[in-house]
Amino acid sequence: MNSLPNDPMMLLSMINMKLRDNYESLDHLCDDMNINKQELCQKLAEAGFEYNETTNKFW
């Protein structure tokens, strides 16, 4: 996750943009970008966000 923003709001914005524009699921994004899904979800959860599979975004 070194290439991702450290700021949770910037991270949220970037991940949601990529999910909206390029990926049909969080699993596909994490696989393609070589991101640890658990670490990403934990970091965003600490900022109060969780992933919604139906809408394919964190909120």
Protein Blocks (a to p, Z undefined) as FASTA:
>chain_A
ZZpcfblklmmmmmmmmmmmmpcbfklmmmmnopafklmmmmmmmnopacdfklopaZZ
